């Protein structure tokens, strides 16, 4: 047992030097007898199978009003007993075969992951099948998980970043499902019943929403059978959840949430760019230059290196299914909050008006292409990428084509997109703390 656990942990946690980018790009489409499709990369170098899957469009954004937290609560309970196995028995079975099974609910999508040794695949796939098709939602684990949610909600009231994220969503997505708390509230968590959990699973886990990525030592024929085994019993088509697109609001607004802490946490941003936009790759490179490049970004240079105002400062693109954002964030001493915010806004404005240099663009391309293969270093990472490629409709040749897509971005493209995406006058700013030099606007 110990040997099997160590082997699985080693395979999951260490980059596989025998796995090359060329192997990762050798993607096969496997379609089961029931029409369930998976993107598959075969790898016989280690005795492991890694499966990632997603049900599109049915994350917390589909939680009913008054039942916020339902998606996340269900995700925490799917491995707490299924079929004839109660919670302790189910967990013991997973432990005995050294399998890793987990579920998570994001805002837009609901995902699951299974990693198993080849020798234990029969039991592992059966446990996954049970969790998706016959979850128990017994009273004792439901109440235990409910108590954990309560405890988390109480803690989060004192966590500046949590308060910041909540206020930000309520501001920029006011009136939309994105504005509601995906972790729920005490009242909403208290109201969730076993019937709610069963309804969530039966109406969201459907084959028409399913995306699957698999990497490992398994044949295409067997994978087809396993797809039917695990997912074939799910409803073929599910109900429609009409979540509208939303344009972020609150442009020009500054909101200060007073909290007695030594540092102020700051989040600012505005509407961004979606993943399917033709300008995505130019925006990705500009974002890296501005605030996504770690130690080499403009924000890091101005805020930390030159002035020592913060330990970390960054910006990023956040494409969602129903919206898109470009966001910047920093945590700094209350006495320096106004200064830090002014500098970030000045850099935001500078980027829009003057763009980036040829040298910055060249370095960003080199890093972006050079770092991408790191995502291909493990079976789990590749399985996750296979799902992401399908979610974003990138095509089977994406891994091969990505470097050329990055390299095709010209300086004119980058600067045109910098002007298009970044606008200091549209920024919404939320600050949590006791900041000097920052006040809420009406």
C-alpha positions as CSV (number, residue, x, y, z in Angstrom):
1,X,0.0,0.0,0.0
2,X,2.7,2.5,1.0
3,X,4.7,1.6,-2.2
4,X,1.6,2.3,-4.4
5,X,0.9,5.6,-2.7
6,X,4.5,6.7,-3.1
7,X,4.5,5.8,-6.7
8,X,1.3,7.7,-7.4
9,X,2.5,10.8,-5.6
10,X,5.8,10.7,-7.4
11,X,4.2,10.4,-10.8
12,X,1.7,13.2,-10.0
13,X,4.2,15.6,-8.4
14,X,7.3,15.3,-10.5
15,X,7.8,16.4,-14.1
16,X,8.0,13.5,-16.4
17,X,11.3,14.0,-18.3
18,X,10.3,11.3,-20.8
19,X,7.2,13.3,-21.8
20,X,8.0,15.7,-24.6
21,X,6.0,18.4,-26.2
22,X,5.7,16.3,-29.3
23,X,4.1,13.5,-27.4
24,X,1.7,15.9,-25.7
25,X,0.7,17.3,-29.1
26,X,-0.1,13.8,-30.4
27,X,-3.8,14.1,-29.5
28,X,-6.4,11.5,-30.4
29,X,-10.1,11.8,-30.4
30,X,-11.8,8.8,-28.8
31,X,-15.5,8.5,-29.2
32,X,-17.3,5.8,-27.2
33,X,-20.2,3.7,-28.4
34,X,-22.6,6.1,-26.7
35,X,-21.0,9.1,-28.4
36,X,-19.0,10.4,-25.5
37,X,-15.8,12.1,-26.7
38,X,-12.5,12.4,-25.0
39,X,-9.2,14.0,-26.2
40,X,-6.5,11.5,-25.4
41,X,-2.7,11.4,-25.2
42,X,-1.3,7.9,-24.8
43,X,1.7,7.6,-22.5
44,X,3.0,4.2,-21.5
45,X,6.1,5.5,-19.7
46,X,4.5,5.3,-16.3
47,X,1.6,3.1,-15.0
48,X,-0.8,6.0,-14.5
49,X,-4.1,7.2,-16.0
50,X,-5.1,10.8,-15.4
51,X,-8.6,12.0,-16.4
52,X,-9.9,15.6,-16.2
53,X,-13.5,16.5,-17.1
54,X,-15.8,19.5,-17.1
55,X,-19.5,20.1,-17.3
56,X,-19.7,23.4,-19.1
57,X,-21.8,26.3,-18.0
58,X,-23.1,24.8,-14.7
59,X,-20.8,26.2,-12.0
60,X,-22.0,28.5,-9.2
61,X,-23.5,30.9,-11.7
62,X,-26.4,28.5,-11.9
63,X,-27.0,28.4,-8.1
64,X,-30.7,29.3,-7.5
65,X,-31.3,32.6,-5.7
66,X,-31.3,31.9,-2.0
67,X,-29.3,28.7,-2.5
68,X,-25.9,30.3,-3.2
69,X,-23.1,27.9,-2.4
70,X,-25.0,24.9,-3.7
71,X,-22.5,24.1,-6.5
72,X,-19.5,24.2,-4.1
73,X,-21.3,22.3,-1.4
74,X,-22.2,19.5,-3.8
75,X,-18.5,19.3,-5.0
76,X,-17.4,18.9,-1.4
77,X,-19.8,16.0,-1.0
78,X,-19.5,13.8,-4.1
79,X,-16.7,11.7,-2.6
80,X,-18.5,11.5,0.8
81,X,-20.3,8.3,-0.1
82,X,-22.0,6.9,-3.2
83,X,-23.9,3.8,-4.2
84,X,-23.8,1.3,-1.4
85,X,-20.7,2.9,0.1
86,X,-21.1,5.3,3.0
87,X,-18.6,8.2,3.4
88,X,-15.9,6.3,5.4
89,X,-16.1,3.3,3.2
90,X,-15.8,5.3,0.1
91,X,-12.8,7.2,1.4
92,X,-11.2,3.9,2.5
93,X,-11.6,2.4,-0.9
94,X,-9.9,5.4,-2.5
95,X,-7.0,5.2,0.0
96,X,-6.6,1.5,-0.5
97,X,-6.0,1.9,-4.2
98,X,-4.0,5.1,-3.9
99,X,-6.4,6.9,-6.2
100,X,-7.0,10.7,-6.2
101,X,-10.5,11.9,-6.9
102,X,-11.7,15.5,-6.5
103,X,-14.4,17.8,-7.7
104,X,-14.6,21.6,-7.8
105,X,-17.2,24.2,-8.8
106,X,-16.0,27.4,-10.5
107,X,-18.2,30.2,-11.4
108,X,-18.8,29.0,-15.0
109,X,-17.9,25.3,-15.0
110,X,-18.0,22.2,-12.8
111,X,-14.9,20.0,-12.9
112,X,-13.6,16.7,-11.7
113,X,-10.2,14.9,-11.7
114,X,-9.2,11.3,-11.3
115,X,-5.7,9.9,-11.1
116,X,-5.1,6.2,-10.7
117,X,-2.5,3.5,-11.1
118,X,-3.2,1.3,-14.1
119,X,-3.4,-1.8,-11.9
120,X,-6.2,-0.2,-9.9
121,X,-8.2,1.3,-12.7
122,X,-11.2,-1.0,-12.4
123,X,-12.0,0.2,-8.8
124,X,-11.0,3.8,-9.5
125,X,-13.3,4.2,-12.5
126,X,-16.1,2.5,-10.6
127,X,-15.8,4.9,-7.7
128,X,-15.9,7.8,-10.1
129,X,-19.0,6.3,-11.8
130,X,-20.7,6.0,-8.4
131,X,-19.9,9.5,-7.3
132,X,-21.4,11.0,-10.5
133,X,-24.4,8.7,-10.9
134,X,-25.3,7.7,-7.3
135,X,-24.1,10.2,-4.8
136,X,-25.6,9.6,-1.4
137,X,-25.7,13.0,0.3
138,X,-26.2,11.3,3.7
139,X,-27.2,13.5,6.7
140,X,-24.0,13.2,8.7
141,X,-21.5,14.2,5.9
142,X,-23.9,16.9,4.7
143,X,-24.1,18.4,8.1
144,X,-20.3,18.1,8.6
145,X,-19.6,19.9,5.3
146,X,-22.3,22.5,6.1
147,X,-20.5,23.2,9.4
148,X,-17.2,23.6,7.4
149,X,-18.9,26.1,5.1
150,X,-20.2,28.0,8.2
151,X,-16.7,28.1,9.7
152,X,-15.2,29.3,6.4
153,X,-17.7,32.1,6.0
154,X,-16.9,33.3,9.6
155,X,-13.2,33.3,8.8
156,X,-13.6,35.0,5.5
157,X,-15.2,38.1,7.1
158,X,-11.7,38.7,8.6
159,X,-9.7,37.9,5.5
160,X,-9.0,41.1,3.5
161,X,-8.6,39.4,0.1
162,X,-11.9,37.6,0.6
163,X,-13.7,40.8,1.5
164,X,-12.1,42.5,-1.4
165,X,-13.1,39.9,-3.9
166,X,-16.7,39.8,-2.7
167,X,-17.1,43.6,-2.8
168,X,-15.5,43.7,-6.2
169,X,-17.9,41.2,-7.7
170,X,-20.9,43.0,-6.2
171,X,-19.7,46.3,-7.7
172,X,-18.7,45.3,-11.2
173,X,-21.3,42.7,-11.8
174,X,-24.2,44.3,-9.9
175,X,-27.5,42.6,-10.6
176,X,-25.9,39.7,-12.4
177,X,-25.3,36.1,-11.2
178,X,-21.6,36.8,-11.1
179,X,-22.3,39.2,-8.3
180,X,-23.6,36.5,-6.0
181,X,-21.3,34.8,-3.5
182,X,-20.2,31.4,-4.8
183,X,-19.4,30.3,-1.3
184,X,-22.9,31.2,-0.2
185,X,-24.1,33.0,2.9
186,X,-25.0,31.5,6.3
187,X,-28.6,31.7,5.4
188,X,-28.2,30.2,1.9
189,X,-26.0,27.3,3.2
190,X,-28.5,26.6,5.9
191,X,-31.3,26.4,3.4
192,X,-29.7,23.7,1.2
193,X,-31.4,20.3,1.4
194,X,-30.6,16.8,0.2
195,X,-33.3,17.4,-2.5
196,X,-31.4,20.5,-3.6
197,X,-28.2,18.5,-3.9
198,X,-29.8,15.7,-5.9
199,X,-31.5,18.2,-8.2
200,X,-28.3,20.0,-8.8
201,X,-26.5,16.8,-9.9
202,X,-29.4,15.4,-12.0
203,X,-29.9,18.7,-13.9
204,X,-26.2,19.7,-14.4
205,X,-24.3,16.4,-14.9
206,X,-25.4,15.8,-18.5
207,X,-23.5,14.4,-21.5
208,X,-24.2,17.4,-23.8
209,X,-22.1,19.6,-21.4
210,X,-19.3,17.1,-20.9
211,X,-15.7,17.7,-21.9
212,X,-13.0,15.0,-21.1
213,X,-9.2,14.9,-21.3
214,X,-7.3,11.7,-20.6
215,X,-3.6,11.0,-20.4
216,X,-2.0,7.7,-19.6
217,X,-1.3,4.0,-20.2
218,X,-4.6,2.9,-21.6
219,X,-5.7,1.8,-25.1
220,X,-8.2,3.8,-27.2
221,X,-10.5,0.8,-27.2
222,X,-10.5,0.5,-23.4
223,X,-10.9,4.3,-22.9
224,X,-14.0,4.2,-25.0
225,X,-15.4,1.5,-22.7
226,X,-14.4,3.4,-19.6
227,X,-16.1,6.6,-20.9
228,X,-19.4,4.7,-21.3
229,X,-18.9,3.0,-17.9
230,X,-18.4,6.4,-16.1
231,X,-20.5,8.8,-18.0
232,X,-22.9,6.7,-20.1
233,X,-25.6,6.6,-17.5
234,X,-25.9,10.4,-17.2
235,X,-28.8,12.1,-19.0
236,X,-28.0,12.8,-22.6
237,X,-29.4,16.4,-22.6
238,X,-29.9,18.8,-19.7
239,X,-32.1,21.8,-19.0
240,X,-30.9,25.2,-20.3
241,X,-29.6,27.8,-17.9
242,X,-30.0,31.2,-19.4
243,X,-27.2,33.3,-17.9
244,X,-26.8,36.5,-19.9
245,X,-23.6,38.2,-20.9
246,X,-22.7,41.1,-18.7
247,X,-20.5,44.2,-19.3
248,X,-18.7,45.2,-16.1
249,X,-20.1,48.4,-14.4
250,X,-18.8,50.9,-11.9
251,X,-16.3,52.7,-14.2
252,X,-14.5,55.5,-12.4
253,X,-15.8,54.4,-9.0
254,X,-13.6,54.0,-5.9
255,X,-15.0,52.1,-2.9
256,X,-13.1,51.9,0.4
257,X,-14.2,49.1,2.9
258,X,-12.8,50.1,6.3
259,X,-10.9,47.4,8.1
260,X,-8.5,47.7,11.0
261,X,-5.5,46.0,9.4
262,X,-1.9,47.2,8.8
263,X,-2.1,46.9,5.1
264,X,-4.6,47.9,2.5
265,X,-5.6,45.4,-0.2
266,X,-6.4,47.0,-3.5
267,X,-8.2,45.6,-6.6
268,X,-8.8,47.7,-9.7
269,X,-9.8,47.0,-13.2
270,X,-12.4,47.2,-16.0
271,X,-13.8,45.3,-19.0
272,X,-11.2,43.1,-20.6
273,X,-11.0,40.8,-23.6
274,X,-12.5,37.3,-24.1
275,X,-10.4,34.2,-24.9
276,X,-12.0,33.8,-28.4
277,X,-11.2,37.4,-29.4
278,X,-8.7,37.6,-32.4
279,X,-6.6,40.0,-30.3
280,X,-6.1,37.5,-27.5
281,X,-2.5,36.7,-28.1
282,X,-1.5,40.3,-28.4
283,X,-3.4,41.1,-25.2
284,X,-1.7,38.2,-23.5
285,X,1.8,39.5,-24.3
286,X,0.8,43.1,-23.3
287,X,-0.5,41.8,-20.0
288,X,2.7,40.0,-19.3
289,X,4.7,43.1,-20.0
290,X,2.5,45.3,-17.8
291,X,1.9,43.2,-14.7
292,X,1.9,39.5,-15.4
293,X,5.6,39.0,-15.8
294,X,6.5,38.6,-12.2
295,X,9.9,40.1,-11.5
296,X,10.2,41.6,-15.0
297,X,6.8,43.4,-15.3
298,X,6.4,47.2,-15.3
299,X,4.3,47.2,-12.2
300,X,6.8,45.2,-10.3
301,X,9.6,47.5,-11.4
302,X,7.8,50.7,-10.4
303,X,6.0,49.6,-7.2
304,X,8.5,47.2,-5.6
305,X,11.9,47.6,-7.2
306,X,12.1,51.3,-7.4
307,X,10.1,52.3,-4.3
308,X,9.6,49.2,-2.1
309,X,5.9,49.9,-1.7
310,X,4.7,46.3,-1.8
311,X,6.0,42.8,-1.8
312,X,3.8,41.8,-4.7
313,X,1.9,43.6,-7.4
314,X,0.5,42.2,-10.5
315,X,-2.2,42.4,-13.2
316,X,-3.9,39.7,-15.3
317,X,-6.6,39.0,-17.9
318,X,-9.7,37.3,-16.6
319,X,-11.8,35.9,-19.5
320,X,-15.1,34.4,-18.4
321,X,-17.9,32.8,-20.3
322,X,-20.3,35.7,-19.8
323,X,-17.8,38.6,-19.4
324,X,-14.1,39.6,-19.3
325,X,-11.9,41.7,-17.1
326,X,-8.4,43.1,-16.9
327,X,-7.5,43.5,-13.3
328,X,-4.6,44.8,-11.2
329,X,-3.9,44.1,-7.5
330,X,-1.5,45.2,-4.7
331,X,-1.3,45.1,-0.9
332,X,0.6,47.9,0.7
333,X,1.0,49.7,4.0
334,X,-2.0,52.0,4.7
335,X,0.3,55.0,4.7
336,X,1.4,54.2,1.2
337,X,-1.9,53.1,-0.3
338,X,-2.7,56.4,-2.1
339,X,0.8,56.6,-3.5
340,X,0.7,53.0,-4.7
341,X,-2.7,53.4,-6.3
342,X,-1.6,56.6,-8.1
343,X,1.5,54.9,-9.5
344,X,-0.5,51.9,-10.8
345,X,-3.0,54.2,-12.5
346,X,-0.2,56.2,-14.0
347,X,1.4,53.1,-15.5
348,X,-2.1,52.0,-16.7
349,X,-2.4,55.3,-18.5
350,X,1.1,55.2,-19.9
351,X,0.6,51.7,-21.3
352,X,-2.5,52.9,-23.2
353,X,-1.0,56.0,-24.5
354,X,2.6,55.0,-25.3
355,X,2.3,51.2,-25.7
356,X,5.2,48.8,-25.3
357,X,8.7,48.7,-26.8
358,X,10.1,46.2,-29.3
359,X,12.5,44.9,-26.7
360,X,9.7,44.3,-24.2
361,X,7.6,42.5,-26.8
362,X,10.5,40.3,-27.8
363,X,11.2,39.3,-24.2
364,X,7.6,38.6,-23.6
365,X,7.4,36.3,-26.6
366,X,10.5,34.5,-25.5
367,X,9.2,33.9,-22.0
368,X,5.7,33.0,-23.1
369,X,6.8,30.4,-25.5
370,X,9.6,29.1,-23.3
371,X,7.5,28.6,-20.2
372,X,4.6,26.9,-22.0
373,X,6.2,23.4,-22.1
374,X,6.3,23.4,-18.3
375,X,2.6,22.8,-18.4
376,X,3.3,19.6,-20.3
377,X,5.5,18.1,-17.7
378,X,3.0,15.8,-16.0
379,X,0.1,13.6,-17.0
380,X,-2.3,15.7,-14.8
381,X,-1.1,18.9,-16.4
382,X,-1.6,17.7,-19.9
383,X,-5.1,16.3,-19.1
384,X,-6.1,19.7,-17.7
385,X,-4.7,21.4,-20.8
386,X,-6.7,19.0,-23.1
387,X,-9.9,20.1,-21.3
388,X,-9.0,23.7,-21.5
389,X,-8.3,23.5,-25.2
390,X,-11.8,22.1,-25.8
391,X,-13.4,24.7,-23.5
392,X,-11.8,27.5,-25.6
393,X,-12.4,25.8,-28.9
394,X,-8.7,25.9,-29.7
395,X,-8.5,22.9,-32.0
396,X,-6.4,19.7,-31.7
397,X,-3.3,21.4,-33.2
398,X,-3.1,24.2,-30.6
399,X,0.0,22.9,-28.9
400,X,1.9,22.8,-32.2
401,X,0.5,26.1,-33.4
402,X,0.7,28.2,-30.2
403,X,4.4,29.3,-30.7
404,X,3.6,30.7,-34.1
405,X,0.5,32.5,-32.9
406,X,2.6,34.2,-30.2
407,X,5.4,35.0,-32.6
408,X,2.9,36.5,-35.2
409,X,2.0,39.4,-32.9
410,X,3.6,42.5,-34.2
411,X,4.6,45.7,-32.3
412,X,1.7,47.5,-34.1
413,X,-0.7,44.7,-32.9
414,X,0.5,45.0,-29.3
415,X,0.2,48.7,-29.1
416,X,-3.1,48.8,-30.9
417,X,-4.4,46.3,-28.3
418,X,-2.9,48.2,-25.4
419,X,-4.9,51.2,-26.5
420,X,-8.0,49.1,-27.0
421,X,-8.0,47.2,-23.7
422,X,-6.5,49.6,-21.2
423,X,-8.3,52.8,-20.2
424,X,-7.5,54.4,-16.9
425,X,-10.7,56.4,-17.0
426,X,-12.8,53.2,-16.8
427,X,-11.1,51.8,-13.8
428,X,-13.2,50.6,-10.8
429,X,-11.2,50.5,-7.6
430,X,-12.0,48.6,-4.4
431,X,-9.8,49.0,-1.3
432,X,-10.0,47.1,2.0
433,X,-8.1,48.5,4.9
434,X,-7.5,51.9,6.4
435,X,-5.8,53.6,3.4
436,X,-4.3,57.1,3.5
437,X,-4.9,59.2,0.4
438,X,-7.8,57.0,-0.9
439,X,-11.5,57.9,-0.4
440,X,-14.7,56.5,-1.7
441,X,-16.4,58.3,-4.5
442,X,-20.1,59.0,-4.5
